[in-house]
Amino acid sequence: MSKYKYIDRDILCKYDFSEEFLKTLDFEIEDIIPLRKVFILLTNKGKKILKLIDTSSNRINFINTALEYLSLGYEDILSYYKNDKGDIVFESLDNRYVVLNMIEGREAAFSNPVEIELCTKALANMHNSSKGIFNILTSDIVQGNVGDYLPNYFNNAKEDLISIKDYIMRFRYKNEFDNIFLDNVDKFIEEIKRAIELLAMCNYNSLLEDFNKRVLCHNDLAHHNFIIDGVGVRIIDFDYCKIDTRSVDIANFALKVIKNSYYDVDTFKLIINSYNEVQKLNKDEIKLIYSILSYPRDFITISRDYYYKQKKWDYEVFLSRLNDKINNEEYRRRFIEEFIIDMNEYFY
């Protein structure tokens, strides 16, 4: 985690380094370095990460409990720092923070097949070590920390696109973003319908009922959340983790990787084969991954971000990103077709 030049100034300006707050920490700070949305602290107890949070105490309790369970069989994860009183959350004015024990190393490169294999196996080992987690957590901790039910999630996206389309059609003036959206929305609605149909073909509900397949899913497996030190790989940043079927995590991870190679099916097969070396996936799990990758996430995300004003980007940024995502659809659709040919052993 040595790329200190990437920072988010809007977030970092909210941090409080008053003397009063620093006294709540039970270590001495020798230096402070900004990194993305956090600060790296060089302390007399080693390197720490100070992170501003807006999550509830129940959510933090779930993440900490999940990581402690995971650490019983898997050490290569980032952990919370606890002070002498056992506190995880530290408060200052209106802000709440957590401190994490920093892991040394560099970010993984998803352009490197060797590192893709290493990261995939690290993910498989993480999933394997979290088996049984659903059974040991109390209902109050589990509540709100289980993954989305995909048929509803997909259907809500379809209804959003239909609603946005109806809304735009009433515009007297339509800008370029509106016209591109309207030119493409119908085929994306059909793709969502197809993804919903595919969920039924993979026995999705049966997968959810099998607690041996319900694991801790990371849900944000970008390259910068895999830290490599030599040949070892550690996984960091569990802010979005939930209990879910492992196919969800694998599909999301695979999507982040294969985007870098224009949806290369051989890269996807490398991920599946590497995962299978640690813990073999069954046919229904492969079909579920296929269903998730068939879901047109990029178009849905940029449409919601723009029309629901979920991002504060300039119009030109939205337009550029929409065009990029539309252009990438050619590669995604080709991948979906090649998937059936190259992975047919899992479908018949």
FENGI-V563850 format. One record per pair of residues at least 12 apart in sequence whose ideal C-beta (glycine too) atoms are under 8 Angstrom apart, sorted by the first residue. I is the first residue (numbers start at 0). J is the second residue. D is the distance in Angstrom with one decimal. If there is no record, write none. Layout:
i:I j:J d:D
i:I j:J d:D
//
This chain:
i:0 j:34 d:6.9
i:0 j:39 d:7.6
i:0 j:101 d:6.8
i:0 j:102 d:7.0
i:0 j:103 d:7.3
i:0 j:104 d:6.7
i:0 j:105 d:7.5
i:0 j:106 d:7.1
i:0 j:226 d:6.1
i:0 j:235 d:7.9
i:1 j:105 d:6.1
i:2 j:34 d:7.3
i:2 j:106 d:6.9
i:3 j:32 d:5.3
i:3 j:33 d:7.0
i:3 j:34 d:5.2
i:3 j:39 d:7.2
i:5 j:34 d:6.7
i:5 j:35 d:5.2
i:6 j:33 d:4.5
i:6 j:34 d:6.7
i:6 j:35 d:6.2
i:6 j:36 d:7.9
i:7 j:35 d:5.8
i:7 j:36 d:4.6
i:10 j:36 d:4.4
i:10 j:51 d:6.6
i:11 j:33 d:5.4
i:11 j:36 d:7.0
i:11 j:38 d:7.2
i:13 j:51 d:6.0
i:13 j:94 d:6.6
i:14 j:38 d:6.4
i:14 j:49 d:7.2
i:14 j:51 d:6.0
i:14 j:94 d:7.3
i:15 j:91 d:4.4
i:15 j:92 d:5.9
i:15 j:94 d:5.7
i:16 j:31 d:7.1
i:17 j:91 d:7.0
i:19 j:91 d:7.3
i:20 j:89 d:7.6
i:20 j:91 d:3.8
i:20 j:92 d:7.9
i:23 j:89 d:5.3
i:23 j:90 d:7.5
i:23 j:91 d:7.1
i:24 j:82 d:7.1
i:24 j:89 d:6.6
i:24 j:98 d:7.1
i:25 j:82 d:4.6
i:25 j:83 d:5.4
i:26 j:40 d:8.0
i:26 j:42 d:4.3
i:26 j:43 d:5.7
i:26 j:44 d:4.4
i:26 j:47 d:7.2
i:27 j:42 d:6.1
i:27 j:43 d:4.5
i:28 j:40 d:5.3
i:28 j:41 d:7.1
i:28 j:42 d:5.5
i:29 j:41 d:4.7
i:29 j:42 d:6.4
i:29 j:43 d:7.0
i:34 j:48 d:8.0
i:36 j:50 d:7.5
i:36 j:51 d:7.3
i:37 j:49 d:6.3
i:37 j:50 d:4.7
i:37 j:51 d:7.6
i:39 j:101 d:6.5
i:40 j:98 d:7.7
i:45 j:100 d:7.2
i:45 j:101 d:7.2
i:46 j:101 d:3.9
i:46 j:103 d:7.5
i:47 j:80 d:5.9
i:47 j:98 d:5.2
i:47 j:99 d:6.7
i:47 j:100 d:6.6
i:47 j:101 d:5.9
i:48 j:98 d:6.8
i:48 j:99 d:4.3
i:48 j:100 d:7.9
i:48 j:101 d:5.3
i:49 j:96 d:5.8
i:49 j:98 d:5.8
i:50 j:96 d:6.2
i:50 j:97 d:5.3
i:50 j:98 d:7.5
i:50 j:99 d:6.5
i:51 j:94 d:6.0
i:51 j:95 d:7.5
i:51 j:96 d:5.7
i:52 j:88 d:7.5
i:52 j:95 d:5.4
i:52 j:96 d:6.4
i:52 j:97 d:5.7
i:53 j:95 d:7.5
i:54 j:238 d:7.5
i:56 j:88 d:6.5
i:57 j:139 d:7.7
i:57 j:140 d:7.4
i:57 j:143 d:7.3
i:58 j:143 d:7.4
i:58 j:144 d:7.2
i:59 j:87 d:6.2
i:59 j:88 d:5.9
i:59 j:97 d:6.8
i:60 j:140 d:6.6
i:61 j:136 d:7.7
i:61 j:140 d:5.2
i:61 j:141 d:7.8
i:61 j:144 d:4.7
i:62 j:79 d:7.9
i:62 j:237 d:5.5
i:62 j:238 d:7.4
i:62 j:240 d:6.3
i:63 j:79 d:5.5
i:63 j:87 d:5.8
i:64 j:136 d:6.7
i:64 j:140 d:6.1
i:65 j:129 d:7.4
i:65 j:132 d:6.4
i:65 j:136 d:7.8
i:65 j:215 d:5.2
i:65 j:237 d:7.3
i:65 j:240 d:6.3
i:65 j:242 d:7.9
i:66 j:78 d:5.9
i:66 j:79 d:7.1
i:66 j:237 d:6.3
i:68 j:129 d:6.8
i:68 j:132 d:5.4
i:68 j:135 d:6.5
i:68 j:215 d:7.9
i:69 j:125 d:6.8
i:69 j:128 d:5.5
i:69 j:129 d:5.2
i:69 j:132 d:7.6
i:69 j:215 d:6.0
i:71 j:128 d:7.3
i:72 j:127 d:7.6
i:72 j:128 d:3.6
i:73 j:124 d:5.9
i:73 j:125 d:5.6
i:73 j:127 d:7.8
i:73 j:128 d:3.6
i:73 j:129 d:7.6
i:75 j:121 d:6.4
i:75 j:124 d:7.6
i:75 j:125 d:7.7
i:75 j:231 d:6.7
i:75 j:232 d:6.5
i:75 j:233 d:4.2
i:75 j:234 d:6.5
i:76 j:125 d:7.1
i:76 j:233 d:6.4
i:76 j:234 d:5.3
i:76 j:235 d:7.2
i:76 j:237 d:7.4
i:77 j:99 d:5.5
i:77 j:100 d:7.0
i:77 j:101 d:8.0
i:77 j:102 d:5.7
i:77 j:233 d:7.0
i:77 j:234 d:7.2
i:77 j:235 d:3.9
i:77 j:236 d:6.7
i:77 j:237 d:7.2
i:78 j:99 d:6.9
i:78 j:100 d:5.4
i:79 j:97 d:5.9
i:79 j:98 d:7.1
i:79 j:99 d:6.0
i:79 j:100 d:7.7
i:80 j:97 d:7.8
i:80 j:98 d:4.1
i:80 j:99 d:6.0
i:80 j:100 d:5.3
i:99 j:235 d:7.9
i:102 j:226 d:5.1
i:102 j:228 d:7.6
i:102 j:233 d:5.0
i:102 j:235 d:6.2
i:103 j:226 d:7.7
i:103 j:228 d:6.1
i:104 j:226 d:4.0
i:104 j:227 d:5.3
i:104 j:228 d:3.7
i:104 j:231 d:7.9
i:104 j:233 d:6.8
i:105 j:226 d:7.0
i:105 j:227 d:5.7
i:105 j:228 d:7.8
i:106 j:222 d:5.7
i:106 j:223 d:4.6
i:106 j:225 d:6.9
i:106 j:226 d:6.6
i:106 j:227 d:7.5
i:107 j:222 d:4.9
i:107 j:223 d:7.8
i:107 j:225 d:3.8
i:107 j:226 d:7.5
i:107 j:227 d:5.4
i:107 j:232 d:7.0
i:108 j:222 d:6.6
i:109 j:222 d:4.8
i:109 j:255 d:6.9
i:109 j:256 d:4.8
i:109 j:259 d:5.0
i:110 j:259 d:5.8
i:110 j:260 d:7.7
i:112 j:266 d:7.4
i:112 j:269 d:6.1
i:114 j:225 d:7.8
i:114 j:227 d:6.6
i:115 j:256 d:5.8
i:115 j:266 d:6.9
i:115 j:269 d:6.0
i:115 j:270 d:6.6
i:115 j:273 d:7.4
i:116 j:269 d:6.4
i:116 j:273 d:4.5
i:117 j:227 d:7.0
i:117 j:230 d:7.0
i:117 j:232 d:4.9
i:118 j:220 d:7.8
i:118 j:225 d:4.7
i:118 j:232 d:5.7
i:118 j:252 d:7.7
i:119 j:252 d:7.4
i:119 j:269 d:7.6
i:119 j:270 d:5.0
i:119 j:273 d:3.9
i:119 j:274 d:5.3
i:120 j:232 d:7.7
i:120 j:273 d:5.6
i:120 j:274 d:7.4
i:120 j:276 d:6.8
i:120 j:277 d:5.4
i:121 j:225 d:6.7
i:121 j:232 d:4.0
i:121 j:233 d:7.5
i:121 j:234 d:6.1
i:122 j:217 d:7.5
i:122 j:220 d:6.7
i:122 j:234 d:7.3
i:122 j:248 d:6.8
i:122 j:249 d:7.2
i:122 j:252 d:6.1
i:122 j:274 d:7.1
i:123 j:273 d:7.5
i:123 j:274 d:4.8
i:123 j:276 d:7.8
i:123 j:277 d:3.6
i:123 j:278 d:5.1
i:124 j:277 d:5.9
i:125 j:215 d:7.3
i:125 j:217 d:7.3
i:125 j:234 d:5.9
i:126 j:214 d:4.4
i:126 j:215 d:7.4
i:126 j:216 d:7.9
i:126 j:245 d:4.7
i:126 j:248 d:6.9
i:126 j:278 d:6.8
i:127 j:214 d:7.9
i:127 j:277 d:6.5
i:127 j:278 d:5.2
i:129 j:214 d:4.5
i:129 j:215 d:3.8
i:130 j:211 d:6.0
i:130 j:214 d:6.0
i:131 j:210 d:7.4
i:131 j:211 d:7.8
i:132 j:213 d:7.5
i:132 j:214 d:6.8
i:132 j:215 d:5.6
i:132 j:242 d:6.3
i:133 j:210 d:5.1
i:133 j:213 d:4.5
i:133 j:242 d:5.5
i:134 j:210 d:6.0
i:136 j:242 d:7.8
i:141 j:242 d:6.8
i:144 j:241 d:5.4
i:144 j:242 d:6.2
i:145 j:241 d:6.0
i:145 j:242 d:5.1
i:145 j:243 d:6.9
i:146 j:216 d:6.3
i:146 j:218 d:7.8
i:146 j:241 d:4.7
i:146 j:242 d:6.7
i:146 j:243 d:3.1
i:146 j:244 d:7.5
i:146 j:247 d:5.8
i:148 j:207 d:8.0
i:149 j:198 d:5.8
i:149 j:203 d:6.5
i:149 j:247 d:7.8
i:149 j:290 d:7.6
i:149 j:291 d:7.4
i:150 j:195 d:6.1
i:150 j:198 d:5.6
i:150 j:203 d:7.2
i:153 j:191 d:5.6
i:153 j:194 d:5.5
i:153 j:195 d:5.0
i:153 j:198 d:7.3
i:153 j:294 d:6.0
i:154 j:191 d:7.8
i:154 j:195 d:6.4
i:156 j:191 d:5.8
i:156 j:294 d:7.6
i:156 j:299 d:4.9
i:157 j:188 d:5.8
i:157 j:191 d:4.3
i:157 j:192 d:6.7
i:157 j:195 d:7.7
i:159 j:299 d:7.2
i:159 j:302 d:7.6
i:159 j:303 d:6.3
i:160 j:184 d:5.6
i:160 j:187 d:6.4
i:160 j:188 d:5.4
i:160 j:191 d:7.3
i:160 j:299 d:6.8
i:160 j:302 d:6.6
i:161 j:188 d:6.6
i:163 j:180 d:7.3
i:163 j:184 d:7.5
i:163 j:302 d:6.0
i:163 j:306 d:5.1
i:164 j:180 d:7.7
i:164 j:181 d:6.8
i:164 j:184 d:5.1
i:164 j:185 d:8.0
i:166 j:306 d:7.3
i:167 j:180 d:6.6
i:167 j:181 d:6.2
i:167 j:306 d:8.0
i:168 j:181 d:7.5
i:174 j:314 d:7.8
i:175 j:318 d:6.1
i:176 j:305 d:6.4
i:176 j:314 d:7.3
i:176 j:317 d:6.1
i:176 j:318 d:5.3
i:176 j:321 d:6.0
i:179 j:318 d:7.9
i:179 j:321 d:5.9
i:179 j:322 d:7.1
i:179 j:325 d:6.6
i:180 j:302 d:6.3
i:180 j:321 d:7.5
i:183 j:298 d:6.8
i:183 j:325 d:6.2
i:184 j:302 d:7.8
i:187 j:295 d:4.7
i:187 j:298 d:5.0
i:187 j:299 d:7.2
i:190 j:293 d:6.6
i:190 j:294 d:7.3
i:190 j:295 d:4.9
i:191 j:294 d:6.5
i:191 j:295 d:6.7
i:191 j:299 d:7.8
i:193 j:293 d:6.2
i:194 j:290 d:5.4
i:194 j:291 d:7.6
i:194 j:293 d:4.5
i:194 j:294 d:4.2
i:197 j:286 d:6.9
i:197 j:289 d:6.5
i:197 j:290 d:3.7
i:197 j:293 d:6.0
i:198 j:287 d:7.3
i:198 j:290 d:5.2
i:200 j:286 d:6.0
i:200 j:290 d:7.7
i:201 j:283 d:4.8
i:201 j:284 d:7.6
i:201 j:286 d:3.5
i:201 j:287 d:4.4
i:201 j:289 d:7.6
i:201 j:290 d:6.0
i:202 j:283 d:4.9
i:203 j:287 d:6.2
i:203 j:290 d:7.7
i:205 j:283 d:7.2
i:206 j:244 d:5.0
i:206 j:246 d:7.1
i:206 j:283 d:5.9
i:206 j:284 d:6.8
i:206 j:287 d:6.4
i:207 j:244 d:6.2
i:212 j:244 d:5.2
i:212 j:245 d:6.3
i:212 j:284 d:7.3
i:213 j:242 d:5.7
i:213 j:243 d:6.8
i:213 j:244 d:6.2
i:214 j:242 d:7.3
i:214 j:243 d:7.4
i:214 j:244 d:7.6
i:214 j:245 d:4.8
i:214 j:248 d:7.6
i:215 j:240 d:5.7
i:215 j:241 d:7.8
i:215 j:242 d:6.3
i:216 j:240 d:6.3
i:216 j:241 d:5.7
i:216 j:242 d:7.1
i:216 j:243 d:4.3
i:216 j:244 d:7.9
i:216 j:245 d:6.8
i:216 j:247 d:5.5
i:216 j:248 d:3.9
i:217 j:234 d:6.5
i:217 j:237 d:6.3
i:217 j:239 d:7.2
i:217 j:240 d:5.5
i:217 j:248 d:5.8
i:217 j:252 d:8.0
i:218 j:239 d:4.0
i:218 j:240 d:5.9
i:218 j:241 d:6.2
i:218 j:243 d:7.9
i:218 j:247 d:7.7
i:218 j:248 d:6.7
i:218 j:251 d:6.5
i:219 j:236 d:6.3
i:219 j:238 d:6.9
i:219 j:239 d:4.6
i:220 j:234 d:7.8
i:220 j:248 d:6.8
i:220 j:251 d:6.2
i:220 j:252 d:4.1
i:220 j:255 d:6.1
i:221 j:255 d:5.8
i:222 j:255 d:7.3
i:224 j:236 d:4.9
i:244 j:284 d:7.4
i:244 j:287 d:6.9
i:245 j:280 d:8.0
i:245 j:284 d:7.2
i:246 j:280 d:7.4
i:246 j:284 d:4.6
i:246 j:285 d:7.9
i:246 j:287 d:4.1
i:246 j:288 d:5.0
i:246 j:291 d:7.1
i:247 j:287 d:7.8
i:247 j:291 d:6.7
i:249 j:270 d:7.3
i:249 j:271 d:8.0
i:249 j:274 d:6.4
i:249 j:280 d:7.6
i:249 j:284 d:7.9
i:249 j:288 d:5.8
i:250 j:287 d:7.5
i:250 j:288 d:4.5
i:250 j:291 d:3.8
i:250 j:292 d:5.7
i:251 j:291 d:7.5
i:252 j:270 d:7.2
i:253 j:267 d:5.7
i:253 j:270 d:5.1
i:253 j:271 d:8.0
i:253 j:288 d:7.0
i:253 j:292 d:7.0
i:254 j:291 d:8.0
i:254 j:292 d:6.4
i:254 j:296 d:7.4
i:256 j:270 d:6.4
i:257 j:270 d:8.0
i:257 j:334 d:7.0
i:258 j:327 d:7.3
i:261 j:327 d:7.8
i:261 j:330 d:4.5
i:262 j:327 d:7.8
i:262 j:330 d:4.3
i:262 j:331 d:5.3
i:262 j:333 d:6.7
i:262 j:334 d:3.6
i:263 j:334 d:7.7
i:264 j:334 d:5.8
i:264 j:337 d:4.4
i:264 j:338 d:6.4
i:264 j:341 d:5.4
i:267 j:334 d:7.3
i:267 j:338 d:7.3
i:268 j:341 d:6.4
i:268 j:342 d:7.6
i:271 j:285 d:7.2
i:271 j:342 d:7.7
i:282 j:345 d:4.7
i:282 j:346 d:7.5
i:285 j:342 d:6.4
i:285 j:345 d:4.1
i:286 j:345 d:6.6
i:286 j:346 d:6.8
i:289 j:335 d:7.9
i:289 j:338 d:5.9
i:289 j:339 d:8.0
i:289 j:342 d:7.4
i:292 j:331 d:7.9
i:292 j:334 d:7.5
i:292 j:335 d:6.9
i:292 j:338 d:7.3
i:293 j:335 d:5.7
i:295 j:328 d:7.4
i:295 j:331 d:7.7
i:297 j:324 d:4.3
i:297 j:327 d:6.9
i:297 j:328 d:7.8
i:297 j:331 d:7.9
i:298 j:324 d:5.9
i:298 j:325 d:7.4
i:298 j:328 d:7.3
i:301 j:317 d:7.0
i:301 j:320 d:5.6
i:301 j:321 d:5.2
i:301 j:324 d:5.6
i:304 j:317 d:7.3
i:305 j:317 d:4.8
i:305 j:321 d:7.4
//
